[in-house]
Structure formats: C-alpha cells, structure tokens
C-alpha cells in the first residue's frame, strides 16, 4: 500500500501544514522551506491519489537548485524512482521542437511566414480549400494552421509499425483557413519535426541531441529511440489508484507524431531546457537561441494564449508565465516558468497530475507565501454572490459542469473537471476558486450587464477552457 510506504496520511498532512506555517512566516526565498512544502504536497498526492512516483527539478536563475524523486518506478518490484529515472515528456516537448525550428530561423534557413510546403519535399500538405493564405511556419507552431488535428497511438507490443514522419505529413490537409481558429494539433508538430529534419539535413533525433540538448548539458543520449540502458531505468506506466492507493499497470504506447511529445528524458534534462527560456536563450554560458527568437516564442499568436510551443499568460502579479503539460497513457509531465522572476519547475510522474505542484513551486521560488490546498481554508464570500454562480455551464460536445451551493460553500460536478466526482470549491477571491481534488482553478465572469454568464477552467500547464452558463428556466 502506498500509505505504508510514505507514512500515515496524518503525518503527510501535518508536514504540509508545518510547511505552510513556515511559508507564512517569511517573505523571501528559502530553499529548505521550498523543499519541505513541495515534499509535503508530493507525498500527500502519492498516498491519497495512488500515484506511483514523482520526479521534480527546480530552476532559479541559471541553476538547478533542487532535484528529487519519490515513490516507485516499478510497483511490482518496488524499484524506487530516482533523479536518474526516465519518463515520457508528452506534449511538453513541443516547446523543444519549436525551439529547434527557431534555431534554423536564426541561421537564416527559413522564415516564419514561409509556406511549410516549401520545406516538405514529397510530403506536402494538401490545401483543399485553396486558401489565400497558405499554411506557414507561424501557423504550425502556434496551432492556428487549419490542418486536420489528432494523433495516432499504437501499443508498443502491437507489432504494428508506426508511419514515418513523411507518410504522416503527406496525409494532412486543410479543414479551415489558417488563422481562423486555435486548434491544438499534434500532427502539426510532427510536421515541424519533419521540417527540422529536411532543412538541417540531419535526422530529427540527432539534430535535437547535437544542437539543442547536448549544449544544455543534457547527457541522456537517445530521447527518440531509447537505448537498452535507458529502457532499464524507465518508469513503467500506470493508472492512478485513487483512494485505494493501488495503481494499475497500463499498456505502453508510442505515437506516429513523436516530435509532438513522444520523447524520453529526465526532469533535470527538461529543466535545463526551461532554464534557457527563462534566461533569454542562454543556459550556464551557452546560447541555444537568440534573444529575439526567444521573445517571439513567448508572444501569444493571433490574439490567443499560445506562442510557439508554450501556453502564455499573465499571473496576478503581472508576471509572464510560460507553461506546457504533457501526457501519454500512464505518463505525465508539467513545465512552468516565470519569465520575470526567472524561476521554473519541471516534474514528471508515471501516472496522475498534481495540479498544485507547479503553482506552489513558482510561488516558493519567488519567495512568496504559499499555503498547500490540503491546509487551506476558503475565504468568506457573500451568499448572494455565491448564488449568482449556481447553475449549469455548457462546455460543448455534451459536457457540462453544475455548480451548487450548500451554506457558504460551492460544489462543482461534471466531466469538465476530470470526472464525475462532486468537488468542493475553495475561494481564493470572491470570483476565483480552487477545485479541491483535481486542483483546477475556476473563475466566474460577468457580461457587460453585470450578470454571471460563464466560467473559466484553468488547467495548470494547459489551455483555459470557457463554459457558458445555461439560461435559467
């Protein structure tokens, strides 16, 4: 049982509370306090949600200030996870593929407004709409390409060979004009990886290792085609055990569109990459990208919330936050950085999200107070205001969220919150709440008439989802 491994739930919660008190007493960065609070959050999640393991690395300035691992990489053999354990990056590696392509922009080998077909040789995408604007590099890296979206997952032991990048890209075609709609698109980043390969004249993995990862000090040798030695230290994939604390093994898979995120590394490796983005394209004296290209990657495109390989937002302090999550079955990763404070976090698990962890790490690295959700109390909100939030909110595709009130507390239930469970909302402000359980954040918004007409769900390291309030009947 995970609870026996990590200690009693009471001890874990106590650790989180002690950490929160320490934070409340100080207003400056303290590494030991940071480690204490984050350890409490991680161990609580492992015990109470049945997550097998977590590995984490923290960046401050141009240094990795802490790396640690918790739990088991293999539950059956009780093999402990270590900081050398390898996990899947999932889609968080999109930012690395985008960076590789921007290196070629720096070298003058392509321009952002160039049509992508110029660089796809015999694998050109089909412009079935005959749009006045052909799909260009900016469209692909920002998910505004209008190309058909999706990804193909294959079981590793299914004996079916994946398509090559060339075969995959040649099947793409436009379903809407570029710049019409943001649509998260794994295929587009498979296309970006093929462009890296065609323009550089170097196979995708070799280019990534030689031109991006090795200059950052990354020693993991084969992120696309893992060596036997890498496989030996990989975390196996599981589904989280939830309240039972018993994770279940799931099938290992691979993706046809591996530049979109089917990559295998350690958290420290990706933390070094994140650090370069926090430091204007440099990491410990080595430049991987020009400052101009770094700034371009961190600019939201076409009025959205995504740059080139990063979600972009302003936080409550006006700081620019770059982030990207990633997941494949049984593997999850999350990357978040504060460009203004030059701090960041990258963590990986072999099952399950710990939504709170990234926010907590950023706050603590900035020297701010942070109270873990397990020890947090909701602020008092006017009951009349709470009543204005009650109702059903439509997410589309038949999904909805229902908000109810009991006394001074709101509850949320619905598929848009990661399951059918009924979750308590903790008020951070009168209009913004933390969804206790999945640790998502929900904000209630008003229209010009002053009536609550929608809510926004913020997924850490991912997009903000808007749900419209259903009119009362």
WOLINJO-V435459 format. One record per pair of residues at least 24 apart in sequence whose C-alpha atoms are under 10 Angstrom apart, sorted by the first residue. I is the first residue (numbers start at 1). J is the second residue. D is the distance in whole Angstrom. If there is no record, write none. Layout:
I	J	D
I	J	D
//
This chain:
1	47	9
1	50	9
1	75	10
1	244	8
1	245	6
1	246	7
1	247	10
2	43	10
2	46	7
2	47	5
2	48	8
2	49	9
2	50	7
2	51	8
2	52	8
2	71	8
2	72	9
2	75	10
2	241	9
2	244	9
2	245	6
2	246	7
2	247	9
3	43	9
3	44	9
3	46	8
3	47	5
3	48	8
3	49	10
3	50	9
3	244	10
3	245	7
3	246	10
4	47	8
4	245	10
5	43	10
5	46	10
5	47	8
5	71	8
5	72	10
6	43	7
6	44	9
6	46	8
6	47	7
6	70	9
6	71	8
7	43	9
7	44	10
7	47	8
8	44	9
8	47	8
9	43	9
9	44	7
9	45	10
9	47	7
9	48	7
10	44	9
11	40	9
11	43	10
11	44	9
12	39	9
12	40	6
12	41	8
12	42	9
12	43	7
12	44	6
12	45	9
12	47	8
12	48	10
12	374	10
13	40	7
13	41	8
13	43	9
13	44	7
13	372	9
13	374	7
13	375	8
14	40	8
14	44	10
14	374	10
14	375	9
15	39	8
15	40	5
15	41	9
15	43	9
15	44	9
15	375	10
16	40	5
16	41	6
16	42	9
16	43	9
16	44	8
16	371	8
16	372	6
16	373	9
16	374	7
16	375	7
17	41	10
17	371	8
17	372	7
17	373	10
17	374	8
17	375	6
17	376	9
18	371	10
18	375	9
19	370	9
19	371	8
19	372	8
19	375	10
20	369	8
20	370	6
20	371	5
20	372	6
20	373	10
20	374	10
20	375	8
20	376	9
21	369	9
21	370	9
21	371	8
21	372	10
21	375	10
22	369	9
22	370	9
22	371	9
23	364	8
23	367	9
23	368	7
23	369	5
23	370	6
23	371	7
24	368	8
24	369	5
24	370	7
24	371	8
25	369	8
26	367	8
26	368	8
26	369	7
27	364	9
27	366	9
27	367	6
27	368	6
27	369	6
28	364	8
28	365	9
28	366	7
28	367	4
28	368	6
28	369	9
29	363	9
29	364	6
29	365	6
29	366	6
29	367	4
29	368	7
29	369	9
30	364	8
30	365	8
30	366	9
30	367	7
30	368	10
31	65	8
31	66	8
31	364	8
31	365	8
31	367	9
32	66	10
33	364	8
33	365	10
33	367	10
34	58	10
34	66	9
34	360	9
34	361	7
34	362	10
34	363	9
34	364	6
34	365	7
34	367	9
34	370	9
35	66	8
35	67	9
35	68	9
35	361	9
35	364	9
37	357	10
37	360	8
37	361	9
37	364	9
37	370	8
37	371	9
37	372	8
38	356	10
38	357	7
38	358	9
38	360	7
38	361	7
38	364	9
38	372	9
39	68	9
39	69	10
39	70	9
39	357	10
40	372	9
40	374	10
41	354	8
41	356	8
41	357	7
41	360	9
41	372	7
41	373	9
41	374	8
42	69	10
42	70	8
42	71	10
42	354	8
42	356	9
42	357	8
43	70	8
43	71	8
44	354	10
44	374	9
45	242	9
45	245	10
45	352	9
45	353	9
45	354	7
45	356	10
45	357	10
46	70	8
46	71	7
46	72	10
46	240	9
46	241	9
46	242	9
46	245	8
46	352	9
46	354	9
47	71	9
47	241	9
47	242	9
47	243	9
47	244	9
47	245	6
47	246	10
48	241	9
48	242	7
48	243	6
48	244	8
48	245	7
49	240	7
49	241	6
49	242	4
49	243	6
49	244	8
49	245	6
49	246	9
49	247	9
49	351	10
49	352	8
49	353	10
49	354	9
49	437	9
50	238	10
50	239	9
50	240	5
50	241	4
50	242	5
50	243	7
50	244	7
50	245	4
50	246	6
50	247	6
50	248	9
50	351	9
50	352	8
51	238	8
51	239	8
51	240	5
51	241	7
51	242	8
51	245	8
51	246	8
51	247	7
51	248	10
51	349	8
51	350	7
51	351	6
51	352	6
51	353	8
51	354	9
52	78	10
52	80	10
52	81	9
52	235	9
52	236	9
52	237	9
52	238	7
52	239	9
52	240	7
52	241	8
52	245	9
52	246	9
52	247	7
52	248	9
52	349	8
52	350	6
52	351	7
52	352	9
53	80	8
53	81	6
53	82	9
53	235	8
53	236	10
53	238	10
53	348	8
53	349	6
53	350	6
53	351	8
53	352	9
54	81	8
54	82	9
54	83	10
54	85	10
54	87	10
54	235	10
54	267	10
54	332	10
54	333	10
54	347	7
54	348	6
54	349	5
54	350	7
54	351	9
54	352	9
54	353	10
54	354	9
55	81	7
55	82	7
55	83	6
55	84	9
55	85	8
55	86	9
55	87	9
55	266	8
55	267	7
55	268	9
55	333	10
55	346	9
55	347	6
55	348	5
55	349	6
55	350	9
56	82	10
56	83	8
56	266	9
56	267	6
56	268	8
56	271	9
56	333	10
56	334	10
56	345	7
56	346	6
56	347	4
56	348	6
56	349	9
56	357	10
56	358	10
57	83	9
57	266	9
57	267	6
57	268	5
57	269	9
57	270	9
57	271	6
57	272	9
57	335	10
57	344	9
57	345	6
57	346	5
57	347	6
57	348	9
57	361	10
58	267	9
58	268	8
58	271	7
58	272	9
58	274	10
58	275	9
58	336	10
58	337	10
58	343	8
58	344	6
58	345	5
58	346	7
58	347	9
58	358	10
58	361	8
58	362	9
58	365	8
59	268	9
59	271	7
59	272	8
59	274	8
59	275	6
59	278	9
59	337	8
59	342	8
59	343	5
59	344	5
59	345	6
59	346	8
59	361	10
59	362	9
59	365	8
60	275	8
60	278	9
60	279	10
60	337	10
60	338	10
60	341	8
60	342	6
60	343	4
60	344	7
60	345	9
60	362	10
60	365	7
60	366	9
61	275	7
61	276	9
61	278	8
61	279	7
61	283	9
61	284	9
61	341	8
61	342	5
61	343	6
61	344	9
62	272	8
62	274	10
62	275	6
62	276	8
62	278	8
62	279	7
62	282	8
62	283	6
62	284	6
62	285	9
62	342	8
62	343	9
63	271	9
63	272	8
63	275	8
63	283	8
63	284	8
63	343	9
64	268	8
64	271	7
64	272	7
64	275	8
64	343	10
64	344	9
64	345	9
65	365	10
66	268	9
66	345	10
67	267	8
67	268	7
67	271	10
67	345	10
67	346	10
67	347	9
68	267	9
68	268	10
68	347	10
69	267	10
69	347	9
69	348	9
69	349	10
70	349	9
71	349	10
71	350	10
72	235	8
72	236	9
72	349	10
72	350	9
73	233	8
73	234	7
73	235	4
73	236	6
73	237	8
73	238	10
73	349	9
73	350	7
74	233	10
74	234	9
74	235	6
74	236	6
74	237	9
74	238	9
74	249	9
74	350	9
75	235	10
75	236	8
75	237	10
75	238	9
75	246	9
75	247	8
75	248	9
75	249	9
76	249	9
79	233	10
79	235	9
80	235	9
81	233	9
81	234	9
81	235	7
81	349	10
81	350	10
82	233	9
82	235	10
82	266	10
83	266	7
83	267	8
83	268	8
84	220	9
84	230	10
84	233	7
84	234	9
84	265	9
84	266	6
84	267	9
84	268	9
84	269	10
85	230	9
85	231	10
85	232	9
85	233	5
85	234	6
85	235	6
85	265	8
85	266	6
85	267	9
85	348	10
86	220	9
86	223	10
86	226	10
86	230	7
86	231	8
86	232	9
86	233	6
86	234	5
86	235	6
86	236	9
86	263	10
86	264	6
86	265	5
86	266	5
86	267	8
86	269	10
86	348	9
86	349	10
86	350	10
87	230	10
87	231	10
87	233	9
87	234	6
87	235	6
87	236	8
87	237	9
87	263	8
87	264	6
87	265	6
87	266	6
87	267	8
87	330	10
87	331	7
87	332	8
87	333	8
87	347	10
87	348	7
87	349	7
87	350	7
88	223	9
88	234	9
88	235	9
88	236	10
88	237	9
88	261	8
88	262	7
88	263	6
88	264	5
88	265	7
88	266	8
88	267	10
88	326	8
88	327	8
88	328	8
88	329	10
88	330	9
88	331	6
88	332	7
88	333	7
88	348	8
88	349	9
88	350	8
89	223	10
89	260	10
89	261	6
89	262	7
89	263	6
89	264	6
89	265	7
89	266	8
89	267	9
89	270	8
89	325	9
89	326	6
89	327	7
89	328	9
89	331	8
89	332	7
89	333	6
89	334	8
89	335	10
89	346	10
89	347	9
89	348	8
89	349	10
90	255	10
90	258	9
90	259	10
90	260	8
90	261	4
90	262	6
90	263	7
90	264	9
90	324	10
90	325	7
90	326	4
90	327	5
90	328	6
90	329	10
90	331	7
90	332	7
90	333	6
90	334	9
90	348	10
91	186	8
91	189	10
91	258	9
91	259	9
91	260	6
91	261	4
91	262	7
91	263	9
91	309	9
91	324	7
91	325	6
91	326	4
91	327	6
91	328	8
91	332	9
91	333	8
91	334	9
92	260	8
92	261	6
92	262	10
92	263	9
92	270	9
92	309	8
92	310	8
92	323	8
92	324	5
92	325	5
92	326	5
92	327	8
92	332	9
92	333	7
92	334	7
92	335	7
92	336	10
92	346	10
92	461	9
92	462	10
93	189	10
93	258	9
93	259	7
93	260	7
93	261	5
93	262	8
93	263	7
93	264	10
93	265	10
93	270	8
93	273	10
93	309	8
93	310	10
93	324	8
93	325	9
93	326	8
93	333	10
93	335	10
94	141	9
94	186	9
94	189	7
94	190	9
94	192	9
94	193	9
94	258	10
94	259	7
94	260	5
94	261	6
94	262	10
94	263	10
94	308	8
94	309	5
94	310	8
94	324	8
94	325	10
94	326	9
95	141	9
95	189	10
95	259	10
95	260	9
95	261	9
95	273	9
95	274	9
95	277	10
95	297	9
95	307	9
95	308	7
95	309	4
95	310	6
95	311	10
95	323	9
95	324	8
96	193	10
96	208	8
96	212	8
96	213	9
96	259	9
96	260	9
96	261	9
96	270	9
96	273	8
96	274	9
96	308	10
96	309	7
96	310	10
97	141	9
97	189	7
97	190	9
97	192	7
97	193	6
97	194	10
97	195	10
97	196	8
97	204	9
97	208	8
97	212	10
97	259	6
97	260	7
97	261	9
97	308	9
97	309	8
98	137	10
98	140	9
98	141	6
98	142	9
98	189	8
98	192	7
98	193	8
98	196	9
98	259	9
98	260	10
98	297	8
98	307	10
98	308	6
98	309	6
98	310	9
99	141	10
99	208	10
99	212	8
99	273	10
99	277	9
99	281	10
99	288	9
99	289	8
99	293	9
99	294	8
99	297	8
99	308	8
99	309	8
100	192	9
100	193	9
100	195	10
100	196	7
100	197	10
100	200	10
100	204	10
100	207	8
100	208	7
100	211	8
100	212	7
100	213	10
100	288	9
100	289	9
101	137	9
101	141	9
101	192	7
101	193	8
101	194	10
101	195	8
101	196	6
101	197	9
101	199	9
101	200	9
101	308	10
102	137	10
102	141	10
102	196	9
102	288	10
102	289	7
102	290	9
102	293	7
102	294	9
102	296	9
102	297	8
102	308	9
103	196	9
103	211	9
103	212	9
103	288	7
103	289	6
103	290	8
103	293	8
103	294	10
104	195	10
104	196	8
104	199	8
104	200	7
104	289	10
105	289	10
105	290	10
105	293	8
106	289	7
106	290	7
106	292	9
106	293	7
107	289	10
109	199	7
109	200	8
110	137	9
110	195	10
110	199	8
111	136	9
111	137	8
111	138	9
112	136	7
112	137	5
112	138	5
112	139	9
112	140	10
112	141	9
113	137	6
113	138	6
113	139	9
114	138	8
115	139	9
115	140	10
116	140	8
116	191	9
116	192	9
116	195	8
117	195	9
118	195	10
119	192	10
119	194	9
119	195	6
119	196	9
119	197	10
119	198	7
119	199	7
120	166	8
120	169	8
120	170	9
120	191	8
120	192	10
120	194	7
120	195	6
120	196	10
120	197	10
120	198	7
120	199	9
121	166	9
121	170	10
121	195	9
121	198	8
122	166	8
122	167	10
122	169	10
122	170	8
123	165	9
123	166	6
123	167	7
123	168	8
123	169	6
123	170	4
123	171	8
123	172	9
123	191	9
123	194	9
124	166	9
124	169	7
124	170	6
124	171	9
124	172	8
124	173	9
124	191	10
125	168	10
125	169	7
125	170	6
125	171	7
125	172	5
125	173	5
125	174	8
125	191	9
126	169	10
126	170	8
126	171	8
126	172	6
126	173	4
126	174	6
126	175	10
127	172	9
127	173	6
127	174	5
127	175	9
127	176	9
127	177	9
128	173	6
128	174	6
128	175	8
128	176	9
128	177	10
129	173	9
129	174	7
129	175	7
129	176	7
129	177	7
130	174	9
130	177	9
131	174	9
131	176	9
131	177	6
131	178	8
132	177	8
132	178	9
133	177	7
133	178	7
133	179	9
134	174	10
134	177	8
134	178	7
135	174	8
135	177	8
135	178	6
135	179	9
136	178	8
137	188	10
137	191	10
137	192	8
137	195	9
137	308	10
138	178	10
138	179	10
138	297	10
138	301	8
138	302	10
138	307	9
138	308	8
139	178	7
139	179	7
139	182	9
139	188	9
139	301	9
139	302	9
139	308	9
140	178	9
140	184	10
140	185	8
140	186	10
140	187	9
140	188	5
140	189	7
140	190	10
140	191	8
140	192	7
140	308	9
140	309	10
141	185	9
141	188	7
141	189	7
141	191	10
141	192	7
141	297	9
141	301	10
141	306	9
141	307	8
141	308	5
141	309	6
141	310	9
142	179	10
142	182	8
142	183	9
142	184	8
142	185	9
142	188	9
142	189	10
142	297	9
142	299	10
142	300	8
142	301	6
142	302	9
142	304	9
142	305	9
142	306	6
142	307	6
142	308	5
142	309	7
142	310	8
142	311	9
143	178	9
143	179	9
143	181	8
143	182	6
143	183	6
143	184	5
143	185	6
143	186	9
143	187	10
143	188	7
143	189	9
143	301	9
143	304	10
143	306	8
143	307	9
143	308	9
143	309	9
144	176	10
144	177	9
144	178	6
144	179	5
144	180	7
144	181	6
144	182	5
144	183	6
144	184	8
144	185	9
144	188	9
144	301	9
144	302	8
144	304	10
144	306	10
145	173	10
145	174	8
145	175	9
145	176	8
145	177	7
145	178	5
145	179	7
145	180	8
145	181	8
145	182	8
145	183	8
145	184	10
145	185	9
145	188	8
146	173	8
146	174	5
146	175	6
146	176	5
146	177	5
146	178	5
146	179	7
146	180	7
146	181	7
146	182	8
146	183	7
146	184	10
146	185	9
146	188	10
147	172	6
147	173	5
147	174	4
147	175	6
147	176	7
147	177	8
147	178	8
147	183	9
147	185	8
147	187	8
147	188	7
148	172	6
148	173	6
148	174	6
148	175	6
148	176	9
148	183	9
148	185	8
148	186	10
148	187	8
148	188	9
149	173	10
149	174	10
149	175	9
149	183	7
149	184	7
149	185	5
149	186	7
149	187	6
149	188	8
150	183	10
150	184	8
150	185	6
150	186	6
150	187	6
150	188	9
150	257	9
151	185	8
151	186	6
151	187	6
151	188	10
151	190	9
151	255	7
151	256	7
151	257	7
151	258	10
151	260	9
152	186	9
152	187	9
152	253	10
152	254	8
152	255	6
152	256	6
152	257	7
153	252	10
153	253	6
153	254	6
153	255	5
153	256	7
153	257	9
153	328	9
153	329	10
154	251	10
154	252	9
154	253	5
154	254	5
154	255	6
154	256	8
155	251	6
155	252	6
155	253	4
155	254	6
155	255	9
156	251	8
156	252	6
156	253	5
156	254	6
156	255	9
157	251	8
157	252	8
157	253	8
157	254	10
158	251	10
158	252	10
158	253	9
161	254	10
161	256	9
162	254	8
162	255	7
162	256	5
162	257	9
163	255	9
163	256	6
163	257	9
164	190	10
164	194	10
164	256	7
164	257	9
164	258	10
165	190	7
165	191	7
165	192	10
165	193	8
165	194	6
165	195	10
165	197	10
165	256	7
165	257	7
165	258	9
165	259	9
166	190	9
166	191	8
166	194	7
167	256	10
168	194	10
168	256	7
168	257	8
169	194	8
169	257	9
179	301	9
179	302	7
180	302	9
181	302	9
181	304	9
182	301	9
182	302	9
182	303	10
182	304	7
182	305	9
182	306	9
184	306	10
184	463	9
185	260	9
186	255	10
186	256	10
186	257	7
186	258	9
186	259	9
186	260	5
186	261	8
187	256	9
187	257	6
187	258	9
187	259	9
187	260	7
188	257	9
188	259	9
188	260	8
189	257	7
189	258	8
189	259	6
189	260	5
189	261	9
189	309	9
190	255	10
190	256	8
190	257	5
190	258	7
190	259	5
190	260	6
190	261	9
191	257	8
191	259	8
191	260	9
192	257	10
192	259	8
192	260	9
193	257	9
193	258	8
193	259	5
193	260	8
194	257	10
194	259	8
196	259	10
204	258	10
204	259	8
205	259	9
205	263	10
211	288	8
212	273	8
212	287	10
212	288	7
212	289	9
213	269	8
213	270	9
213	272	9
213	273	7
213	288	9
214	269	10
215	272	10
215	273	10
215	282	10
215	283	9
215	284	10
215	285	10
215	286	7
215	287	8
215	288	7
216	269	8
216	270	10
216	271	10
216	272	6
216	273	7
216	275	9
216	276	8
216	282	9
216	283	6
216	284	8
216	285	9
216	286	7
216	287	9
216	288	8
217	268	10
217	269	8
217	272	8
217	273	9
217	283	9
217	284	9
217	286	9
218	265	9
218	266	9
218	268	8
218	269	5
218	270	9
218	271	10
218	272	8
218	273	9
219	265	10
219	266	10
219	269	8
220	264	9
220	265	7
220	266	8
220	269	8
221	264	10
221	265	9
222	263	9
222	264	8
222	265	9
223	262	9
223	263	5
223	264	5
223	265	6
223	266	10
224	258	7
224	259	8
224	261	9
224	262	7
224	263	5
224	264	7
224	265	9
225	262	10
225	263	8
225	264	8
226	263	9
226	264	7
226	265	9
230	264	9
230	265	9
231	264	9
234	264	9
234	265	9
234	266	9
234	350	9
235	330	10
235	331	9
235	348	10
235	349	8
235	350	6
235	351	10
236	330	8
236	331	8
236	349	10
236	350	6
236	351	9
237	328	9
237	329	7
237	330	4
237	331	6
237	332	9
237	349	9
237	350	5
237	351	6
238	329	8
238	330	5
238	331	7
238	349	9
238	350	6
238	351	5
238	352	9
239	329	8
239	330	6
239	331	9
239	350	8
239	351	5
239	352	7
240	330	8
240	350	9
240	351	6
240	352	6
240	353	9
241	351	9
241	352	9
242	352	9
247	330	10
247	350	10
247	351	8
247	352	10
248	330	9
248	351	9
249	330	8
249	350	10
249	351	9
250	329	7
250	330	6
250	331	10
250	351	10
251	329	8
251	330	8
252	328	9
252	329	7
252	330	8
252	331	9
253	328	8
253	329	7
253	330	9
254	328	9
254	329	10
255	328	9
260	309	10
260	326	10
261	326	7
261	327	8
261	328	9
262	326	9
262	327	9
262	328	8
265	348	10
266	346	9
266	347	9
266	348	8
267	333	9
267	334	9
267	335	9
267	345	9
267	346	6
267	347	6
267	348	6
267	349	10
268	345	10
268	346	8
268	347	9
269	346	9
270	333	10
270	334	10
270	335	8
270	345	9
270	346	7
270	347	9
271	335	8
271	336	10
271	337	10
271	344	8
271	345	7
271	346	6
271	347	9
272	344	10
272	346	9
273	346	10
274	322	9
274	323	9
274	335	8
274	336	8
274	337	7
274	342	10
274	343	9
274	344	7
274	345	8
274	346	8
275	337	8
275	339	10
275	342	8
275	343	8
275	344	7
275	345	9
276	342	10
277	322	9
277	337	9
277	338	10
277	339	8
277	342	9
277	344	10
278	321	10
278	322	9
278	337	7
278	338	7
278	339	5
278	340	8
278	341	9
278	342	5
278	343	7
278	344	8
279	339	8
279	340	10
279	342	7
279	343	10
280	339	9
280	342	10
297	322	10
298	322	7
298	339	9
304	463	10
305	462	10
305	463	7
305	464	8
306	462	10
306	463	8
310	335	10
310	336	9
310	461	9
310	462	9
311	336	9
311	460	10
311	461	7
311	462	7
311	463	7
311	464	10
312	336	10
312	337	10
312	461	9
312	462	9
312	463	9
313	338	10
313	463	10
313	464	10
314	338	9
321	362	10
321	461	10
322	461	8
322	462	10
323	358	10
323	460	8
323	461	5
323	462	7
323	463	10
324	460	8
324	461	4
324	462	6
324	463	9
325	353	10
325	459	9
325	460	7
325	461	5
325	462	6
325	463	9
326	353	10
326	461	8
326	462	9
327	351	9
327	352	9
327	353	9
333	461	9
334	358	8
334	460	8
334	461	6
334	462	9
335	460	9
335	461	6
335	462	10
336	361	9
336	362	8
336	460	8
336	461	6
337	361	10
337	362	7
337	461	10
338	362	7
338	363	10
338	365	10
338	366	9
340	366	10
341	365	9
341	366	7
342	366	9
353	438	8
353	439	9
353	460	9
354	437	10
354	438	8
354	439	8
354	440	10
354	460	9
355	437	9
355	438	7
355	439	5
355	440	7
355	441	9
355	459	8
355	460	6
355	461	9
356	434	10
356	438	9
356	439	6
356	440	8
356	441	10
356	460	8
357	439	10
357	460	9
358	460	7
358	461	8
359	460	8
359	461	10
373	426	9
373	434	8
373	435	10
373	436	7
373	437	9
373	439	8
374	436	9
374	437	9
376	426	8
376	427	10
376	428	10
377	426	7
377	427	8
377	428	9
378	408	10
378	409	8
378	425	8
378	426	5
378	427	5
378	428	7
378	429	9
378	430	10
378	433	9
378	434	9
379	408	10
379	409	10
379	426	8
379	427	5
379	428	6
379	429	7
379	430	8
379	433	10
380	408	7
380	409	9
380	426	10
380	427	8
380	428	9
380	429	9
380	430	8
381	408	7
381	409	9
381	427	8
381	428	10
381	429	8
381	430	6
381	431	9
382	408	8
382	430	8
383	407	8
383	408	6
383	409	9
383	410	10
385	430	8
385	431	9
385	452	10
386	410	7
386	430	8
386	431	9
386	444	10
388	444	9
388	446	10
388	451	8
388	452	6
388	453	9
389	431	9
389	443	10
389	444	7
389	445	9
389	446	10
389	451	10
389	452	7
389	453	9
389	454	9
389	455	9
389	469	9
390	452	9
390	469	9
391	453	10
391	469	7
391	470	7
391	471	8
391	472	8
392	454	10
392	467	9
392	468	8
392	469	6
392	470	6
392	471	8
392	472	9
393	453	9
393	454	7
393	455	8
393	466	9
393	467	5
393	468	5
393	469	4
393	470	6
393	471	9
394	454	9
394	455	10
394	466	9
394	467	5
394	468	5
394	469	6
394	470	7
395	454	10
395	455	10
395	465	8
395	466	7
395	467	5
395	468	7
395	469	9
396	466	10
396	467	8
396	468	9
399	467	9
400	467	8
400	468	9
400	469	9
400	470	10
401	455	10
401	467	8
401	468	10
401	469	9
402	469	9
402	470	10
410	435	10
411	435	8
411	436	9
412	436	10
412	442	10
416	457	8
416	465	9
416	467	9
417	441	10
417	442	10
417	457	8
417	459	10
431	455	10
432	456	9
432	457	10
433	457	10
434	458	10
442	466	10
444	469	10
445	469	10
//
